[in-house]
Amino acid sequence: MHDDNQILVPPSFIALYSDTRARLQAPAAEVRARYEWCEDLACHLVEQAQQLYHGGARSEEGVLLGIHAGLAGPDAGVTPAEARWITLRLAELLGWRSPELPALAVQQP
């Protein structure tokens, strides 16, 4: 994703939209827009995750798994791969250990 836009999309997010040969499967502008949305959502969820944890949640992992379950729902507005990325990014932003998330279903061609 090399163009005049100054937003650098990390390789971990680009991989969500790439095939096995690392070719983008969506327009670069769309990938960038989805990245911005997912990054903003992860940043927004930091405060909510901290409140859940300090409000009596049993563990950091439990908080992250609960948030992931909500993001992976059909009405969340993100793909399952994006839900996974957001959850792992949230763990990174919080300085928490990344949880073991359910594996993504492999899509058949």
C-alpha positions in Angstrom: 0.0 0.0 0.0 2.3 2.7 -1.3 0.6 5.9 -2.3 0.4 9.5 -1.2 -1.7 8.8 1.9 0.2 9.2 5.2 -1.7 6.5 7.1 0.5 3.4 7.4 -1.6 0.3 7.6 0.3 -2.4 9.6 1.1 -5.7 7.9 -1.1 -7.5 10.4 -4.1 -5.7 9.1 -3.1 -5.9 5.4 -2.9 -9.7 5.9 -6.7 -9.7 6.6 -7.3 -8.6 3.0 -4.5 -10.5 1.3 -4.4 -13.8 -0.4 -1.7 -16.5 0.2 0.6 -14.7 -2.2 0.2 -11.4 -0.2 -1.8 -9.7 -3.0 -4.6 -7.4 -1.8 -8.1 -8.7 -2.5 -9.7 -5.3 -2.0 -8.9 -1.8 -3.2 -6.1 -0.1 -1.1 -8.5 2.8 -0.2 -11.0 0.3 1.2 -8.4 -1.5 3.3 -7.2 1.8 4.6 -10.7 2.9 5.6 -11.4 -0.4 7.3 -8.1 -0.2 9.2 -8.9 3.3 10.4 -12.4 2.1 11.6 -10.9 -0.9 13.4 -8.1 1.0 15.0 -10.5 3.7 16.2 -12.8 1.0 17.6 -9.9 -0.7 19.4 -8.9 2.6 20.9 -12.4 3.4 21.9 -12.8 0.0 23.7 -9.8 0.6 25.9 -11.8 2.6 28.5 -14.7 0.1 28.4 -12.3 -2.9 28.9 -10.7 -1.1 31.9 -14.1 -0.4 33.4 -15.2 -4.0 33.0 -12.0 -5.3 34.6 -12.0 -2.9 37.5 -15.8 -3.3 37.9 -15.5 -6.9 38.9 -14.5 -9.0 35.9 -12.6 -12.1 36.9 -9.7 -11.7 34.5 -8.2 -9.6 31.7 -8.7 -12.6 29.4 -12.3 -12.8 30.3 -12.9 -9.2 29.4 -11.1 -9.6 26.1 -13.0 -12.8 25.3 -16.3 -11.1 26.1 -15.5 -8.1 23.9 -14.4 -10.5 21.1 -17.7 -12.4 21.4 -19.6 -9.1 20.9 -17.4 -8.0 18.0 -17.8 -11.4 16.3 -21.6 -11.2 16.4 -23.5 -10.7 13.1 -24.6 -7.1 14.0 -21.2 -5.8 15.0 -20.3 -4.3 11.6 -16.9 -6.0 11.4 -15.8 -9.2 9.8 -14.7 -12.1 11.9 -11.1 -11.5 10.9 -11.4 -7.8 11.9 -13.0 -8.8 15.2 -10.0 -10.9 15.9 -7.6 -8.1 14.9 -9.4 -5.5 17.0 -9.3 -7.8 20.1 -5.6 -8.5 19.7 -5.0 -4.8 19.1 -7.0 -4.0 22.2 -4.9 -6.4 24.3 -1.8 -4.6 22.9 -3.1 -1.1 23.8 -4.0 -2.3 27.3 -0.7 -4.0 27.8 -2.6 -7.3 28.5 -1.7 -10.7 27.4 -3.4 -11.7 24.1 -6.2 -14.2 24.7 -6.6 -17.5 23.0 -9.3 -16.7 20.4 -11.4 -19.2 18.4 -9.8 -20.1 15.1 -11.3 -18.4 12.0 -13.3 -20.7 9.7 -11.4 -21.4 6.5 -13.4 -20.2 3.5 -13.5 -22.6 0.6 -13.0 -21.1 -2.9 
